[in-house]
Amino acid sequence: MIKSFNYVSYLWDEHKAASLGKDQIALFLYRSNILGADLRITNYGGGNTSCKTMEVNPLTGQEEEVMWVKGSGGDIGTLTRKGIAGLYTSRLRSLKNIYRGLEHEDEMVGLFYHCLHDLESAAPSIDTPLHGLLPFKHIDHLHPDALISIAAAKDGEAIAKEIWGDTMGWVPWQRPGFDLGLQLEETLAKNPNSRGIILGSHGLFTWGDTSYECYMNSLEVIEMASEYINSREGKVRPVFGGQVMESVKPEERKELATSLIPILRGLCSSYQPMIGHFTDNEKVLEFINSEDLDKLAPLGTSCPDHFLRTKIQPLVIRLDHDVSSKSTEEIKLELIPLFEGYRKEYTSYYENHKRSNSPAMRDPNPVIILWPGVGMFSFAKNKQTARVASEFYINAINVMRGSEAISEYTSLPRQEAFDIEYWLLEEAKLQRMPKEKPLSRKVALVTGAGGGIGKAIADKLVKEGANVIYTDLNLDTVKESAAKLGYDTAAATSCNVTDQQSIEEAIKLACITYGGIDIVVHSAGLAISKPLADTSLQDWNILQDVLVKGQFLLAQTAVKIMDKQNLGGDLISIASKNGLVSGPNNVAYGTAKAGQQHMVRLLAAELGPKKIRVNTVNPDGVIVGSKIWEGAWAEGRAKAYGITVEELPAYYAKRNLMNEIIFPEDIADGVFSLLLLKKSTGNIINVDGGMAAAFTR
């Protein structure tokens, strides 16, 4: 066996494997994880793996063979014991005695549960019999780009024979299920010395007596396919027929994508809101700038795992690259007919291929959008799904490239594709998915998120499903928060709310990372408590700049993006009880907070017709965990009330009607409650435990 590969990553660690001893299930999970770590081998959620062990049947006390296989909806790259199903192979194989044929394929899935050995199993997937009807101890079912290139090539079966001779079986395209398992079993019986089987337009099955042998067999087969393709690529004809246009320079591509993506997001969200992703990967650029783009893109993808994520085909937009000189309305005039055409074509696809029991038509908007010269956009219900759709389409590009290099690319017939996309079992899987969180599909930006109230708000929005940009004047205070959550959930950037360019850069980050902006919470602030005589002009100016000017600049910049999206939005200001209630030693701070509150009312009146809601949360006495109270403000307030700093929390709690200490998390709850009030704008929510003097009515 070779351990040096040019087209796949050899990731087997002898020490790691040795530490697992003879635990075959642990070794199977280890193999699965390292296979899933290489996107050239299989993508997120794609493929499945298995192993077979001898286990004691608790009813008989006798050992029986049990197959452990990735469960429905799992991902081999992150697979754990909880994500696998354990089934008696003898019971699974006995289902052949009652199988009633292709017309009754779906009923078999329910019968898999009667074969379970492990009652804590994940739901068995439709691919379970494909592993169970084969005799091997360890099996990999993968979707390597190189193998699918052969599986989707016009002359794929002949090419496979040229590469592997009689050591590789071939099963023409068939939807996964029990019958496909029977086809695999029959193909192996005809050639028992096979090292694997290719599924037409779909993927690869390989096996071995041990987990390591199975792993090496998979890698070697993929390497051989990759070498064959590479030796022919570009020899007779340039890749994708050659380039017909040049890519825009990298920085310009990012600027163009940032400018356009909120408009695309709005158009893609006509059915339900979407989160966006952008890539200008070199493989993407090679494809979208090529002569063959118009020929290949409409054909759609071949592998079911690809088009289930990406839809059957992308939308190609051919905008000039001078969009910055055009208004949003001018750009929409060019794009709207393209989107309408795509939706109409998808509706026809549904109507022409639906069955009597097909689920209702799903969102007819594109998932993948290609902009020649710039890159690829993808849109889905959350960032991870949008990113994974992008990765899958890159796999599809690799497949088309390989197929065209060795033969001619072929996609699935539309009826076959429809039957996969609207398969009742696939619909059942979708219905089993957890209910979306209240702020799912929303993008938020929170200022002052480095600690205290701002961080509590950002954390709350994440918890409730939003993608959040954590911003603070000090980048280090927000980087760790975002890093812990991960790129698919949060991002961080420095933002000086008194500087327009800094705000614009923060909003641009929201756009290029998640597609746009829906929620802006202005929590950045500071507090200065001094008598009139001691209040300097510098004190006055900094409070006006951070609290009032910052709120104005944030609103002005965010609304430009919200206008592009035409999805409405939320602007929330964190003001203070001090904007409503007069108190000593507070002229600069109280005036600035009152300015924030009245600006909210003015913006609510102006932006209401655009469905952009503008509201205020008024905290009071948030001492524990609040950054404002770490400095001179606490000393100033304590002095004003004639008490010590240590006595402030109890003092503030005693003075409110509920005798409650107010925490940053309470303010976050106030922000969240406003976001749930879909028809409420221009309002103030006091989160102060009940201060009668601050009642707004």
C-alpha positions as CSV (number, residue, x, y, z in Angstrom):
1,M,0.0,0.0,0.0
2,I,1.2,3.5,-0.8
3,K,1.2,6.3,1.7
4,S,2.1,9.1,-0.6
5,F,-0.8,10.7,-2.4
6,N,-1.0,13.7,-4.7
7,Y,-4.8,14.1,-4.9
8,V,-6.1,13.1,-1.5
9,S,-4.8,13.7,2.1
10,Y,-3.3,10.7,3.9
11,L,-4.4,11.5,7.5
12,W,-4.1,8.2,9.3
13,D,-2.1,8.7,12.5
14,E,-0.5,5.4,13.7
15,H,-0.3,6.6,17.3
16,K,-3.9,7.8,17.4
17,A,-5.1,4.5,15.9
18,A,-2.9,2.5,18.3
19,S,-4.5,4.3,21.2
20,L,-7.9,3.0,20.2
21,G,-6.6,-0.6,20.5
22,K,-8.9,-3.2,19.0
23,D,-12.1,-1.2,19.4
24,Q,-13.5,-1.6,15.9
25,I,-16.2,1.0,16.4
26,A,-13.8,3.6,17.6
27,L,-11.5,2.9,14.6
28,F,-14.5,3.1,12.3
29,L,-15.4,6.5,13.7
30,Y,-11.7,7.6,13.5
31,R,-11.6,6.5,9.8
32,S,-14.9,8.4,9.1
33,N,-13.6,11.6,10.7
34,I,-10.4,11.7,8.7
35,L,-12.2,10.9,5.5
36,G,-14.7,13.7,6.1
37,A,-11.8,16.1,6.8
38,D,-10.9,16.1,3.1
39,L,-13.5,17.9,1.0
40,R,-12.2,16.3,-2.2
41,I,-13.4,13.0,-0.7
42,T,-16.8,13.9,0.5
43,N,-18.5,17.0,1.7
44,Y,-20.4,17.9,4.8
45,G,-23.2,15.5,5.4
46,G,-22.3,13.5,2.3
47,G,-21.5,9.8,2.1
48,N,-21.6,7.2,4.9
49,T,-19.4,4.6,6.5
50,S,-19.8,1.4,8.5
51,C,-18.2,-1.5,10.3
52,K,-19.4,-4.8,11.5
53,T,-18.7,-6.4,14.9
54,M,-19.8,-9.4,17.0
55,E,-22.1,-8.4,19.8
56,V,-24.0,-10.3,22.4
57,N,-27.8,-10.5,21.8
58,P,-29.3,-9.7,25.2
59,L,-32.3,-11.9,24.5
60,T,-30.3,-15.1,23.6
61,G,-26.9,-14.5,25.2
62,Q,-25.4,-15.5,21.9
63,E,-23.0,-13.4,19.8
64,E,-24.4,-12.0,16.5
65,E,-23.0,-9.7,13.8
66,V,-24.0,-6.1,14.2
67,M,-23.5,-3.4,11.6
68,W,-22.7,0.1,12.8
69,V,-23.4,2.7,10.2
70,K,-23.8,6.5,10.0
71,G,-27.3,7.5,10.9
72,S,-29.7,9.7,8.9
73,G,-28.6,13.3,8.5
74,G,-25.2,12.8,10.0
75,D,-21.7,13.9,8.8
76,I,-18.8,11.6,8.7
77,G,-16.3,14.4,9.4
78,T,-17.9,15.0,12.8
79,L,-19.4,11.6,13.4
80,T,-19.6,10.3,17.0
81,R,-21.1,7.2,18.7
82,K,-24.4,9.1,19.1
83,G,-24.6,9.6,15.3
84,I,-24.5,5.9,14.3
85,A,-27.1,3.1,14.1
86,G,-26.4,-0.4,15.2
87,L,-28.4,-3.2,13.4
88,Y,-28.3,-6.9,13.4
89,T,-27.1,-7.8,9.8
90,S,-29.0,-11.1,9.8
91,R,-32.3,-9.3,10.4
92,L,-31.5,-6.6,7.9
93,R,-30.7,-9.3,5.2
94,S,-33.9,-11.2,6.1
95,L,-35.9,-8.2,4.8
96,K,-35.2,-9.5,1.4
97,N,-37.9,-12.1,2.1
98,I,-40.6,-9.4,2.4
99,Y,-39.3,-6.7,0.0
100,R,-42.1,-6.0,-2.5
101,G,-40.2,-4.1,-5.1
102,L,-39.4,-0.5,-6.2
103,E,-43.0,0.7,-5.9
104,H,-42.8,-0.1,-2.1
105,E,-39.3,1.1,-1.5
106,D,-40.1,3.7,1.1
107,E,-41.8,1.2,3.5
108,M,-38.5,-0.5,4.1
109,V,-37.1,2.4,6.1
110,G,-39.6,1.8,8.9
111,L,-38.6,-1.9,9.0
112,F,-35.0,-1.0,9.7
113,Y,-36.0,-0.1,13.2
114,H,-37.0,-3.8,13.8
115,C,-33.4,-4.7,13.1
116,L,-31.9,-2.5,15.8
117,H,-29.4,-4.0,18.3
118,D,-28.6,-0.6,19.9
119,L,-31.7,1.0,21.2
120,E,-29.9,4.3,21.5
121,S,-29.2,4.3,17.8
122,A,-29.6,7.3,15.5
123,A,-32.3,7.0,12.9
124,P,-31.1,4.5,10.2
125,S,-30.6,6.2,6.9
126,I,-31.9,5.1,3.5
127,D,-28.4,3.9,2.7
128,T,-28.4,1.3,5.5
129,P,-29.1,-1.7,3.2
130,L,-26.3,-0.6,0.8
131,H,-23.9,-1.5,3.7
132,G,-25.8,-4.3,5.2
133,L,-26.2,-6.4,2.1
134,L,-22.5,-6.4,1.4
135,P,-20.4,-8.8,3.5
136,F,-17.4,-6.7,4.3
137,K,-16.3,-5.7,7.8
138,H,-15.6,-2.1,6.9
139,I,-17.3,-0.1,4.1
140,D,-16.9,3.5,2.8
141,H,-19.6,5.1,0.6
142,L,-18.0,8.4,-0.5
143,H,-18.6,11.2,-3.1
144,P,-15.1,12.0,-4.3
145,D,-15.0,14.6,-7.1
146,A,-12.8,12.4,-9.2
147,L,-15.0,9.4,-9.0
148,I,-18.2,11.3,-9.6
149,S,-16.5,12.8,-12.7
150,I,-16.2,9.3,-14.0
151,A,-19.6,8.2,-12.7
152,A,-21.2,11.3,-14.5
153,A,-19.2,11.0,-17.7
154,K,-21.0,9.9,-20.9
155,D,-18.6,6.9,-21.2
156,G,-18.1,6.4,-17.5
157,E,-18.4,2.6,-17.4
158,A,-15.9,2.1,-20.2
159,I,-13.5,4.6,-18.5
160,A,-13.8,2.8,-15.2
161,K,-12.9,-0.5,-16.9
162,E,-9.9,1.2,-18.6
163,I,-8.6,2.4,-15.1
164,W,-9.4,-0.6,-12.9
165,G,-10.0,-3.5,-15.3
166,D,-12.2,-6.1,-13.7
167,T,-11.5,-4.9,-10.1
168,M,-14.2,-2.3,-10.1
169,G,-17.9,-2.9,-10.4
170,W,-20.5,-0.6,-11.9
171,V,-24.2,0.0,-11.1
172,P,-26.1,2.4,-13.3
173,W,-27.9,5.3,-11.7
174,Q,-30.7,4.3,-9.3
175,R,-32.2,6.2,-6.4
176,P,-30.8,5.0,-3.0
177,G,-32.8,2.4,-1.2
178,F,-33.2,-1.3,-0.6
179,D,-33.2,-2.2,-4.3
180,L,-29.9,-0.5,-4.8
181,G,-28.5,-2.6,-2.0
182,L,-29.7,-5.7,-3.9
183,Q,-28.0,-4.3,-7.0
184,L,-24.7,-3.9,-5.1
185,E,-25.0,-7.5,-3.8
186,E,-25.6,-8.9,-7.3
187,T,-22.8,-6.9,-8.8
188,L,-20.4,-8.2,-6.2
189,A,-21.6,-11.8,-6.7
190,K,-20.7,-11.5,-10.4
191,N,-17.2,-10.3,-9.5
192,P,-16.3,-11.3,-6.0
193,N,-12.7,-10.0,-6.4
194,S,-13.8,-6.4,-6.8
195,R,-12.2,-3.8,-4.6
196,G,-15.2,-1.4,-5.0
197,I,-18.3,-0.4,-7.0
198,I,-19.1,2.8,-8.7
199,L,-22.6,4.1,-8.6
200,G,-23.5,5.9,-11.9
201,S,-23.8,9.7,-11.4
202,H,-23.6,9.2,-7.7
203,G,-20.4,8.0,-5.9
204,L,-18.2,5.1,-4.7
205,F,-18.3,2.0,-2.5
206,T,-15.0,0.6,-1.2
207,W,-14.2,-1.8,1.6
208,G,-11.6,-3.7,3.6
209,D,-11.2,-6.3,6.3
210,T,-9.9,-3.7,8.8
211,S,-10.6,0.0,9.2
212,Y,-7.1,0.8,7.9
213,E,-7.4,-1.4,4.9
214,C,-10.7,0.1,4.0
215,Y,-9.2,3.6,4.4
216,M,-6.3,2.8,2.2
217,N,-8.5,1.1,-0.5
218,S,-10.6,4.3,-0.6
219,L,-7.6,6.6,-1.0
220,E,-5.9,4.4,-3.6
221,V,-9.1,4.2,-5.8
222,I,-9.6,8.0,-5.6
223,E,-5.9,8.6,-6.4
224,M,-6.1,6.4,-9.4
225,A,-9.2,8.2,-10.7
226,S,-7.6,11.6,-10.1
227,E,-4.3,10.6,-11.9
228,Y,-6.3,9.4,-14.9
229,I,-8.3,12.7,-15.1
230,N,-5.2,14.8,-14.5
231,S,-3.3,13.1,-17.3
232,R,-6.0,14.1,-19.8
233,E,-7.1,17.5,-18.5
234,G,-6.4,20.3,-21.0
235,K,-4.6,18.0,-23.4
236,V,-7.2,18.0,-26.2
237,R,-9.1,21.1,-25.3
238,P,-8.6,23.8,-22.7
239,V,-10.3,23.3,-19.3
240,F,-13.9,24.4,-19.7
241,G,-13.1,25.4,-23.3
242,G,-10.8,28.2,-22.1
243,Q,-11.4,31.6,-20.4
244,V,-13.5,34.2,-22.2
245,M,-13.1,36.9,-19.6
246,E,-10.7,38.0,-16.9
247,S,-11.5,38.1,-13.3
248,V,-11.8,41.5,-11.5
249,K,-8.9,42.1,-9.2
250,P,-9.3,40.5,-5.8
251,E,-10.0,43.6,-3.7
252,E,-12.4,44.9,-6.4
253,R,-14.2,41.5,-6.4
254,K,-14.7,41.8,-2.6
255,E,-16.0,45.4,-2.9
256,L,-18.4,44.4,-5.8
257,A,-19.7,41.4,-3.9
258,T,-20.2,43.5,-0.7
259,S,-22.1,46.0,-2.6
260,L,-24.3,43.6,-4.5
261,I,-25.0,40.8,-1.9
262,P,-27.7,42.7,0.1
263,I,-29.7,43.2,-3.1
264,L,-29.3,39.5,-4.0
265,R,-30.3,38.6,-0.5
266,G,-33.4,40.7,-0.7
267,L,-34.4,39.0,-4.0
268,C,-33.6,35.5,-2.7
269,S,-35.7,36.2,0.3
270,S,-39.0,36.8,-1.5
271,Y,-40.3,33.5,-0.1
272,Q,-38.5,33.4,3.3
273,P,-35.5,35.3,4.7
274,M,-32.0,33.9,3.7
275,I,-28.4,34.2,5.0
276,G,-25.7,34.7,2.4
277,H,-22.2,33.5,1.6
278,F,-19.7,34.6,-1.0
279,T,-16.6,33.0,-2.4
280,D,-14.2,33.9,-5.2
281,N,-12.4,30.6,-5.1
282,E,-10.0,30.1,-8.0
283,K,-11.9,27.0,-9.2
284,V,-15.2,29.0,-9.2
285,L,-13.6,31.8,-11.2
286,E,-12.2,29.4,-13.7
287,F,-15.7,28.0,-14.3
288,I,-17.7,31.2,-14.3
289,N,-15.2,32.9,-16.7
290,S,-15.2,30.0,-19.1
291,E,-16.6,29.4,-22.6
292,D,-18.5,26.3,-21.2
293,L,-20.4,28.1,-18.5
294,D,-23.5,28.6,-20.6
295,K,-23.4,25.0,-21.7
296,L,-22.7,23.3,-18.3
297,A,-24.5,25.5,-15.7
298,P,-28.0,24.8,-17.0
299,L,-27.4,21.1,-17.0
300,G,-27.3,21.1,-13.2
301,T,-25.5,18.8,-10.9
302,S,-25.5,15.0,-11.0
303,C,-24.8,13.7,-7.5
304,P,-27.9,13.8,-5.4
305,D,-26.0,15.1,-2.4
306,H,-24.9,18.1,-4.5
307,F,-28.2,19.2,-5.9
308,L,-30.1,18.6,-2.7
309,R,-27.9,21.4,-1.3
310,T,-27.6,23.6,-4.3
311,K,-30.9,23.1,-6.2
312,I,-30.7,21.5,-9.6
313,Q,-29.1,24.5,-11.3
314,P,-27.6,27.9,-10.5
315,L,-28.7,31.4,-11.6
316,V,-26.1,33.2,-13.7
317,I,-26.1,37.0,-13.6
318,R,-24.3,39.1,-16.2
319,L,-24.1,42.5,-14.6
320,D,-21.5,45.0,-15.7
321,H,-18.8,45.4,-13.1
322,D,-19.5,49.1,-12.7
323,V,-22.4,48.6,-10.2
324,S,-21.1,51.2,-7.9
325,S,-22.1,53.8,-10.4
326,K,-25.7,52.6,-10.5
327,S,-28.5,53.1,-8.1
328,T,-30.1,50.2,-6.2
329,E,-33.2,50.6,-8.4
330,E,-31.2,50.5,-11.6
331,I,-29.5,47.3,-10.5
332,K,-32.8,45.7,-9.5
333,L,-34.3,46.5,-12.9
334,E,-31.6,44.3,-14.4
335,L,-31.8,41.5,-11.7
336,I,-35.6,41.2,-11.1
337,P,-36.3,39.7,-14.6
338,L,-33.6,37.1,-14.0
339,F,-35.0,36.1,-10.7
340,E,-38.6,36.0,-12.1
341,G,-37.4,33.8,-14.9
342,Y,-35.6,31.4,-12.5
343,R,-38.7,31.2,-10.3
344,K,-40.9,30.5,-13.3
345,E,-38.5,27.8,-14.6
346,Y,-38.4,26.2,-11.2
347,T,-42.2,26.2,-10.9
348,S,-42.4,24.5,-14.3
349,Y,-39.9,21.9,-13.2
350,Y,-42.1,21.2,-10.2
351,E,-45.4,21.2,-12.1
352,N,-44.0,19.0,-15.0
353,H,-42.5,16.3,-12.7
354,K,-44.6,16.2,-9.5
355,R,-46.3,13.0,-8.4
356,S,-49.8,12.7,-7.0
357,N,-48.3,12.5,-3.5
358,S,-45.4,15.0,-3.9
359,P,-44.9,17.5,-1.1
360,A,-45.8,21.1,-1.9
361,M,-43.4,23.1,-3.9
362,R,-40.6,24.6,-1.9
363,D,-38.9,28.0,-2.2
364,P,-38.4,28.6,-5.9
365,N,-35.5,31.1,-5.5
366,P,-32.0,30.1,-6.5
367,V,-29.5,28.9,-3.9
368,I,-26.4,29.4,-6.1
369,I,-25.8,32.6,-8.0
370,L,-22.8,33.0,-10.3
371,W,-21.4,36.4,-11.3
372,P,-18.7,36.0,-14.0
373,G,-15.6,37.8,-13.2
374,V,-16.5,38.2,-9.5
375,G,-17.5,35.0,-7.8
376,M,-20.3,32.8,-6.4
377,F,-23.0,33.7,-3.9
378,S,-25.1,31.1,-2.0
379,F,-28.2,31.7,0.1
380,A,-29.8,29.4,2.7
381,K,-31.6,29.3,6.0
382,N,-28.3,29.8,8.0
383,K,-24.7,30.5,7.4
384,Q,-23.5,26.9,7.7
385,T,-26.1,25.7,5.1
386,A,-25.2,28.6,2.8
387,R,-21.5,27.9,3.1
388,V,-21.9,24.1,2.7
389,A,-24.1,24.8,-0.4
390,S,-21.1,26.8,-1.8
391,E,-18.7,23.9,-1.0
392,F,-21.0,21.4,-2.7
393,Y,-21.2,23.5,-5.9
394,I,-17.4,23.7,-6.0
395,N,-17.5,19.9,-5.8
396,A,-20.0,20.0,-8.7
397,I,-17.6,22.3,-10.7
398,N,-14.8,19.8,-10.1
399,V,-17.0,17.0,-11.3
400,M,-18.0,18.8,-14.5
401,R,-14.3,19.7,-15.1
402,G,-13.2,16.1,-14.7
403,S,-16.0,14.7,-16.8
404,E,-15.3,17.1,-19.6
405,A,-11.6,16.3,-19.5
406,I,-12.2,12.6,-20.1
407,S,-15.4,12.4,-22.0
408,E,-18.6,14.5,-21.7
409,Y,-20.5,15.6,-18.6
410,T,-24.0,14.3,-18.1
411,S,-26.5,15.3,-15.4
412,L,-29.4,13.4,-14.0
413,P,-32.6,13.4,-16.0
414,R,-34.9,16.0,-14.5
415,Q,-37.5,13.5,-13.4
416,E,-34.9,11.5,-11.5
417,A,-33.6,14.7,-9.9
418,F,-37.2,15.7,-8.9
419,D,-37.9,12.4,-7.4
420,I,-34.9,12.8,-5.2
421,E,-35.5,16.4,-4.3
422,Y,-39.2,15.8,-3.5
423,W,-38.8,12.2,-2.2
424,L,-41.2,11.6,0.7
425,L,-38.4,10.3,2.8
426,E,-36.4,13.4,2.2
427,E,-39.4,15.5,3.1
428,A,-39.8,13.5,6.3
429,K,-36.1,14.2,7.1
430,L,-36.8,17.9,6.7
431,Q,-39.8,17.7,8.9
432,R,-37.7,16.1,11.7
433,M,-35.3,18.9,11.8
434,P,-35.4,21.1,14.9
435,K,-37.7,24.1,14.9
436,E,-35.8,27.3,14.0
437,K,-35.0,29.7,16.7
438,P,-36.9,33.1,16.9
439,L,-34.0,35.1,15.4
440,S,-32.9,32.5,12.8
441,R,-32.2,34.1,9.4
442,K,-31.4,37.4,11.0
443,V,-28.1,39.3,10.9
444,A,-27.4,41.7,13.8
445,L,-24.6,44.1,14.7
446,V,-24.1,45.2,18.3
447,T,-21.8,48.1,19.3
448,G,-20.0,48.0,22.6
449,A,-20.1,44.2,22.6
450,G,-16.8,43.9,24.4
451,G,-18.4,43.5,27.8
452,G,-21.2,44.4,30.1
453,I,-24.6,45.2,28.5
454,G,-23.3,45.0,24.9
455,K,-21.8,41.6,25.3
456,A,-25.0,40.3,27.1
457,I,-27.1,41.6,24.2
458,A,-24.9,40.0,21.5
459,D,-24.8,36.7,23.4
460,K,-28.6,36.8,23.7
461,L,-29.1,37.4,20.0
462,V,-26.8,34.5,19.2
463,K,-28.6,32.2,21.6
464,E,-31.9,33.1,19.9
465,G,-30.5,32.2,16.4
466,A,-29.1,35.4,14.9
467,N,-25.8,35.8,13.2
468,V,-24.0,38.6,15.1
469,I,-21.2,41.0,14.4
470,Y,-19.6,41.8,17.8
471,T,-18.1,45.3,17.6
472,D,-16.2,47.4,20.1
473,L,-13.7,50.2,20.0
474,N,-11.1,47.6,21.3
475,L,-11.0,44.7,18.9
476,D,-9.4,42.4,21.5
477,T,-12.4,42.5,23.7
478,V,-14.7,41.0,21.0
479,K,-12.4,38.7,19.1
480,E,-12.5,36.0,21.7
481,S,-16.3,36.0,22.0
482,A,-16.7,35.6,18.2
483,A,-13.9,33.0,17.9
484,K,-15.6,30.8,20.5
485,L,-18.8,30.9,18.6
486,G,-17.3,30.2,15.2
487,Y,-17.4,31.8,11.7
488,D,-20.9,30.3,11.0
489,T,-22.3,32.2,14.0
490,A,-20.4,35.4,14.7
491,A,-17.7,37.7,13.6
492,A,-15.9,40.5,15.3
493,T,-14.5,43.9,14.3
494,S,-13.3,47.1,15.8
495,C,-15.8,49.9,15.4
496,N,-15.5,53.6,16.5
497,V,-19.1,54.8,16.4
498,T,-18.0,58.4,16.1
499,D,-16.3,57.6,12.8
500,Q,-18.4,57.1,9.7
501,Q,-15.8,55.0,7.8
502,S,-15.4,52.7,10.8
503,I,-19.1,52.1,10.9
504,E,-19.2,51.5,7.2
505,E,-16.5,48.9,7.4
506,A,-18.4,47.1,10.2
507,I,-21.6,47.1,8.2
508,K,-19.6,45.8,5.1
509,L,-18.4,42.9,7.3
510,A,-22.0,42.0,8.1
511,C,-22.8,42.1,4.3
512,I,-19.9,40.1,3.0
513,T,-20.0,37.6,5.8
514,Y,-23.8,37.0,6.2
515,G,-25.4,38.8,3.3
516,G,-26.7,42.0,4.9
517,I,-28.0,43.5,8.1
518,D,-31.4,43.2,9.9
519,I,-30.7,44.4,13.4
520,V,-28.5,47.1,14.8
521,V,-28.2,47.6,18.5
522,H,-26.4,50.7,19.7
523,S,-25.0,49.8,23.1
524,A,-21.6,51.5,22.9
525,G,-21.4,54.2,25.5
526,L,-19.8,55.8,28.4
527,A,-21.0,57.8,31.4
528,I,-19.8,61.0,33.0
529,S,-21.4,62.2,36.3
530,K,-20.4,65.8,37.2
531,P,-22.1,68.9,38.4
532,L,-22.7,71.7,35.8
533,A,-19.7,73.7,37.0
534,D,-17.3,70.7,36.6
535,T,-18.6,69.5,33.3
536,S,-16.1,70.4,30.6
537,L,-16.8,70.9,26.9
538,Q,-14.8,67.8,26.3
539,D,-17.1,65.9,28.6
540,W,-20.1,67.3,26.7
541,N,-18.7,66.5,23.3
542,I,-17.6,63.0,23.9
543,L,-21.0,62.0,25.2
544,Q,-22.8,63.7,22.3
545,D,-20.4,62.0,19.8
546,V,-20.6,58.5,21.2
547,L,-24.2,58.4,22.2
548,V,-26.0,60.7,19.8
549,K,-23.8,61.1,16.7
550,G,-22.9,57.4,16.9
551,Q,-26.6,56.4,16.9
552,F,-27.2,58.7,13.9
553,L,-24.3,57.4,11.9
554,L,-25.2,53.8,12.6
555,A,-28.8,54.3,11.6
556,Q,-27.9,56.2,8.4
557,T,-25.4,53.5,7.3
558,A,-27.5,50.5,8.2
559,V,-30.7,51.9,6.6
560,K,-28.8,52.1,3.3
561,I,-28.3,48.3,3.4
562,M,-31.8,47.7,4.6
563,D,-33.2,49.7,1.7
564,K,-31.2,47.4,-0.7
565,Q,-32.6,44.3,0.9
566,N,-36.2,45.7,1.2
567,L,-36.8,43.3,4.1
568,G,-37.4,45.8,6.9
569,G,-35.3,45.8,10.0
570,D,-34.8,46.8,13.6
571,L,-32.8,49.7,15.1
572,I,-32.6,49.5,18.9
573,S,-31.0,52.2,21.1
574,I,-29.7,51.4,24.6
575,A,-30.5,54.7,26.3
576,S,-31.2,55.3,30.0
577,K,-33.7,56.2,32.6
578,N,-31.6,59.3,32.9
579,G,-33.0,60.6,29.6
580,L,-36.5,60.7,31.2
581,V,-35.8,61.6,34.9
582,S,-34.0,64.6,36.1
583,G,-31.2,64.1,38.6
584,P,-28.2,65.9,40.1
585,N,-24.7,65.9,38.6
586,N,-25.9,64.5,35.2
587,V,-26.4,67.3,32.7
588,A,-24.2,66.0,29.9
589,Y,-25.1,62.3,30.2
590,G,-28.8,62.9,30.7
591,T,-29.1,65.3,27.8
592,A,-27.3,62.9,25.5
593,K,-29.6,60.0,26.5
594,A,-32.6,62.2,26.0
595,G,-31.2,63.0,22.5
596,Q,-31.0,59.2,21.8
597,Q,-34.6,58.7,22.9
598,H,-36.0,61.5,20.8
599,M,-34.0,60.5,17.7
600,V,-35.6,57.0,18.0
601,R,-39.1,58.6,17.9
602,L,-38.1,60.7,14.9
603,L,-36.6,57.7,13.0
604,A,-39.5,55.5,13.9
605,A,-41.8,58.1,12.2
606,E,-39.7,58.3,9.1
607,L,-38.7,54.6,8.7
608,G,-42.0,53.0,9.6
609,P,-43.3,52.9,6.0
610,K,-40.2,50.8,5.1
611,K,-41.0,48.3,7.9
612,I,-37.9,49.4,9.8
613,R,-38.8,49.5,13.5
614,V,-36.9,51.8,15.8
615,N,-37.1,51.4,19.6
616,T,-35.4,52.1,22.8
617,V,-34.4,50.1,25.9
618,N,-33.9,52.2,29.0
619,P,-31.7,50.5,31.7
620,D,-31.2,51.8,35.1
621,G,-28.8,50.9,37.9
622,V,-27.0,48.1,35.9
623,I,-24.0,47.9,38.2
624,V,-23.0,44.3,38.4
625,G,-21.2,43.3,35.2
626,S,-21.5,46.7,33.6
627,K,-18.3,48.3,32.3
628,I,-19.7,51.8,32.9
629,W,-19.6,51.3,36.6
630,E,-16.0,50.3,36.7
631,G,-14.7,53.8,36.7
632,A,-15.4,57.4,37.9
633,W,-19.2,57.1,37.1
634,A,-19.8,54.8,40.1
635,E,-17.9,57.2,42.3
636,G,-19.8,60.2,41.0
637,R,-23.2,58.5,41.5
638,A,-22.3,57.3,45.0
639,K,-21.2,60.8,45.9
640,A,-24.5,62.3,44.4
641,Y,-26.5,59.9,46.7
642,G,-24.3,60.3,49.7
643,I,-23.3,56.6,49.9
644,T,-20.3,54.4,49.2
645,V,-19.6,52.7,45.8
646,E,-20.0,49.3,47.6
647,E,-23.5,50.3,48.6
648,L,-24.7,51.2,45.1
649,P,-26.2,47.8,44.0
650,A,-28.3,47.5,47.1
651,Y,-29.2,51.2,46.9
652,Y,-30.4,50.9,43.4
653,A,-32.4,47.7,44.1
654,K,-34.1,49.3,47.1
655,R,-35.2,52.3,45.2
656,N,-37.1,50.5,42.4
657,L,-40.6,49.2,43.0
658,M,-39.7,45.5,42.6
659,N,-36.6,45.8,44.8
660,E,-34.5,44.0,42.1
661,I,-30.9,44.2,41.1
662,I,-30.7,44.8,37.3
663,F,-28.2,42.7,35.4
664,P,-26.8,43.1,31.8
665,E,-28.8,40.0,30.9
666,D,-32.0,41.8,31.8
667,I,-31.3,44.5,29.3
668,A,-30.6,41.8,26.7
669,D,-34.0,40.3,27.4
670,G,-35.5,43.8,26.8
671,V,-33.8,44.0,23.4
672,F,-35.0,40.5,22.5
673,S,-38.6,41.3,23.5
674,L,-38.7,44.3,21.2
675,L,-37.4,42.1,18.3
676,L,-40.4,39.8,18.9
677,L,-42.9,42.7,18.7
678,K,-43.2,42.7,15.0
679,K,-45.7,45.6,14.8
680,S,-44.2,47.9,17.5
681,T,-42.1,50.9,16.7
682,G,-41.2,54.2,18.4
683,N,-41.5,52.6,21.9
684,I,-39.5,52.7,25.1
685,I,-39.1,49.7,27.3
686,N,-37.8,50.5,30.8
687,V,-35.7,47.7,32.4
688,D,-35.2,49.2,35.8
689,G,-37.2,47.2,38.2
690,G,-40.0,49.9,38.2
691,M,-39.1,53.5,38.6
692,A,-42.3,55.5,38.8
693,A,-40.6,58.7,37.8
694,A,-39.5,57.1,34.5
695,F,-42.9,55.8,33.5
696,T,-43.5,57.1,30.0
697,R,-47.3,57.3,30.4
